[in-house]
Amino acid sequence: MTLFSMDQMMPEMNGMEAAALIRQMDYTRPIVALTADALVGQAERFLQNGFDGFLSKPIQTVHLNALLHKFVKDAHAEAAEAARKETAAASAKAPLNNEANAEHQGIDDYFDNFMETSGINDKIRMDIVRNRKNVVREIADAIAANDLKAAQRHAHTLKGLVGTIGERDLFNLAEKTEMAFRAGLVPTELLEALGLEMERVLARLRKHLNEPDIP
């Protein structure tokens, strides 16, 4: 079983267009949409346009686990059973009041711990500090060039990155900024708030990584 994950927001062709092209090539195995959009009705749009599933960013492990269970479990029964036991062990360590949520919280804790201890989150933080530090300026340049699609893409990318490492305030601002661009608006006040919060986040990340402030 091959599980194909497709990012919705890509520079030249969006995920729906790419999925349609792949289906025209007689690809019949599962394709899952991976996107930072979490709008009501979005899942239905993907399911109607060639996708078999929908996964929003930042990834919630309960949703990832459900997709893997749906598309992979039957093809890899032994691995699925091992994952189930690992999930149960992680759940047992989670101090929860609601037994129904224990498994989900255990998975989330296990995944978050893995992201930190594996160094993946620090790689994302480093990417933000070194390669995305001027994103607000890049958004402003895109606006000056009357390219709101590029401005939206910059905000979308920032949203996905900072959401993964738990920077919720910046995530929310980037999400609102992206939505404004999508509606054809230039959100001046939002951009000012985005710039200020971006500087605060960069300062925290540089301190965490012991990374010098290089212009």
C-alpha positions as CSV (number, residue, x, y, z in Angstrom):
1,M,0.0,0.0,0.0
2,T,1.3,3.4,-1.0
3,L,0.1,6.5,0.8
4,F,0.7,9.7,-1.1
5,S,0.7,13.0,0.8
6,M,0.0,16.1,-1.2
7,D,0.6,19.6,0.1
8,Q,-2.2,21.9,-1.1
9,M,-0.2,25.2,-1.3
10,M,2.6,24.9,-3.9
11,P,4.1,27.6,-6.1
12,E,3.2,26.5,-9.6
13,M,0.3,24.1,-9.1
14,N,-1.9,23.7,-6.1
15,G,-2.7,20.3,-4.5
16,M,-6.1,19.9,-6.1
17,E,-4.6,20.5,-9.6
18,A,-1.8,18.1,-9.0
19,A,-4.1,15.5,-7.6
20,A,-6.3,15.7,-10.7
21,L,-3.3,15.3,-12.9
22,I,-2.1,12.3,-10.9
23,R,-5.6,10.7,-11.1
24,Q,-5.5,11.2,-14.9
25,M,-2.4,9.1,-14.9
26,D,-4.4,6.2,-13.5
27,Y,-3.0,6.5,-10.0
28,T,-5.7,4.8,-7.8
29,R,-4.0,4.5,-4.4
30,P,-4.8,6.9,-1.5
31,I,-3.8,10.6,-1.8
32,V,-4.1,12.7,1.4
33,A,-4.2,16.5,1.3
34,L,-1.8,18.2,3.7
35,T,-2.6,21.8,4.3
36,A,-2.5,24.6,6.9
37,D,-6.1,25.5,6.0
38,A,-8.7,24.4,8.6
39,L,-11.8,25.9,7.1
40,V,-15.3,24.5,7.5
41,G,-16.1,22.5,4.4
42,Q,-12.5,22.2,3.3
43,A,-12.4,18.5,3.8
44,E,-15.4,18.0,1.6
45,R,-13.6,20.1,-1.1
46,F,-10.6,17.8,-1.1
47,L,-12.7,14.7,-1.1
48,Q,-14.6,15.9,-4.1
49,N,-11.4,16.7,-6.0
50,G,-9.4,13.5,-6.1
51,F,-8.2,13.1,-2.5
52,D,-9.0,10.3,-0.1
53,G,-8.3,12.1,3.1
54,F,-7.5,15.5,4.7
55,L,-4.8,16.4,7.2
56,S,-4.4,19.9,8.5
57,K,-1.2,21.6,9.8
58,P,0.0,21.8,12.4
59,I,-0.5,18.1,12.5
60,Q,-2.6,16.7,15.3
61,T,-1.5,13.2,15.9
62,V,-5.0,11.9,16.6
63,H,-5.9,12.8,13.0
64,L,-2.7,11.4,11.6
65,N,-3.2,8.2,13.5
66,A,-6.8,7.9,12.2
67,L,-5.6,8.3,8.6
68,L,-2.8,5.7,9.0
69,H,-5.2,3.4,10.7
70,K,-7.6,3.8,7.7
71,F,-5.2,3.5,4.8
72,V,-2.3,1.4,6.2
73,K,-3.5,-0.9,9.0
74,D,-5.0,-3.6,6.8
75,A,-1.9,-3.8,4.6
76,H,0.6,-3.9,7.5
77,A,-1.3,-5.7,10.3
78,E,1.9,-6.5,12.4
79,A,3.1,-2.9,12.3
80,A,-0.3,-1.6,13.2
81,E,-0.5,-3.9,16.2
82,A,3.0,-2.7,17.3
83,A,1.9,0.9,16.9
84,R,-1.3,0.2,18.9
85,K,0.8,-1.2,21.8
86,E,3.1,1.7,21.7
87,T,0.2,4.1,21.7
88,A,-1.3,2.3,24.7
89,A,1.9,2.5,26.6
90,A,2.2,6.2,25.9
91,S,-1.5,6.7,26.9
92,A,-0.9,5.0,30.2
93,K,1.7,7.7,31.1
94,A,-0.7,10.6,30.4
95,P,-2.4,12.0,33.5
96,L,-6.0,12.6,32.2
97,N,-9.4,12.8,33.9
98,N,-11.3,11.6,30.8
99,E,-10.5,8.0,29.9
100,A,-12.0,8.5,26.4
101,N,-9.3,11.1,25.7
102,A,-6.4,9.1,27.2
103,E,-5.3,7.4,24.0
104,H,-5.4,10.6,22.0
105,Q,-3.5,12.6,24.6
106,G,-0.9,9.9,25.0
107,I,-0.3,9.9,21.2
108,D,0.0,13.7,21.2
109,D,2.5,13.6,24.1
110,Y,4.5,10.9,22.5
111,F,4.6,12.8,19.1
112,D,5.5,16.1,20.7
113,N,8.3,14.5,22.7
114,F,9.6,12.8,19.6
115,M,9.6,16.1,17.7
116,E,11.7,17.7,20.4
117,T,14.1,14.9,21.3
118,S,14.7,14.0,17.6
119,G,15.9,17.5,16.9
120,I,13.2,18.1,14.2
121,N,11.7,21.1,16.0
122,D,15.2,22.7,16.4
123,K,15.8,22.2,12.7
124,I,12.5,24.0,12.0
125,R,13.5,26.8,14.5
126,M,16.9,27.1,12.7
127,D,15.2,27.3,9.3
128,I,13.0,30.2,10.6
129,V,15.9,32.1,12.1
130,R,18.2,31.7,9.1
131,N,15.9,31.5,6.1
132,R,12.5,33.0,7.1
133,K,13.6,35.9,9.3
134,N,12.8,38.4,6.5
135,V,9.4,36.9,5.7
136,V,7.5,40.1,6.7
137,R,9.7,42.1,4.3
138,E,9.1,39.5,1.6
139,I,5.4,39.9,2.1
140,A,5.7,43.7,1.8
141,D,7.8,43.3,-1.4
142,A,5.1,41.0,-2.8
143,I,2.4,43.6,-2.0
144,A,4.5,46.3,-3.7
145,A,4.7,44.1,-6.8
146,N,0.9,43.7,-6.6
147,D,1.4,39.9,-6.2
148,L,-1.1,39.0,-3.4
149,K,-0.8,35.3,-4.3
150,A,2.9,35.4,-3.4
151,A,2.2,37.3,-0.2
152,Q,-0.4,34.7,0.7
153,R,2.1,31.9,0.0
154,H,4.7,33.5,2.3
155,A,2.1,33.9,5.1
156,H,0.9,30.3,4.6
157,T,4.5,28.9,4.8
158,L,5.2,30.9,8.0
159,K,1.9,29.7,9.5
160,G,2.8,26.0,8.9
161,L,6.3,26.4,10.4
162,V,5.5,28.3,13.5
163,G,2.4,26.2,14.2
164,T,4.6,23.0,14.2
165,I,6.8,24.4,16.9
166,G,3.9,25.8,19.0
167,E,4.2,29.5,18.4
168,R,0.4,30.0,18.6
169,D,0.3,33.8,18.6
170,L,2.4,34.1,15.5
171,F,0.5,31.2,14.0
172,N,-2.8,33.0,14.5
173,L,-1.5,36.3,13.0
174,A,-0.1,34.5,10.0
175,E,-3.4,32.7,9.5
176,K,-5.4,35.9,9.6
177,T,-3.0,37.5,7.3
178,E,-3.2,34.7,4.8
179,M,-7.0,34.8,4.9
180,A,-6.9,38.5,4.2
181,F,-4.7,38.0,1.1
182,R,-7.0,35.2,-0.1
183,A,-9.9,37.7,0.1
184,G,-7.9,40.2,-2.0
185,L,-7.2,42.5,0.9
186,V,-4.0,44.1,2.2
187,P,-4.2,43.8,6.0
188,T,-2.0,46.8,7.0
189,E,-2.6,46.5,10.8
190,L,-2.2,42.8,10.8
191,L,1.1,43.1,9.0
192,E,2.3,45.5,11.7
193,A,1.3,43.1,14.4
194,L,2.8,40.2,12.4
195,G,6.1,42.0,12.2
196,L,6.2,42.8,15.9
197,E,5.4,39.2,16.9
198,M,7.9,37.8,14.4
199,E,10.6,39.8,16.1
200,R,9.6,38.5,19.5
201,V,9.6,34.9,18.2
202,L,13.0,35.3,16.5
203,A,14.5,36.7,19.7
204,R,13.2,33.7,21.6
205,L,14.4,31.2,18.9
206,R,17.9,32.8,18.7
207,K,18.2,32.5,22.5
208,H,17.0,28.9,22.5
209,L,19.4,28.0,19.7
210,N,22.3,30.2,20.9
211,E,22.2,31.7,17.4
212,P,23.7,35.2,16.9
213,D,21.5,37.9,15.5
214,I,22.9,38.2,12.0
215,P,21.2,40.8,9.7
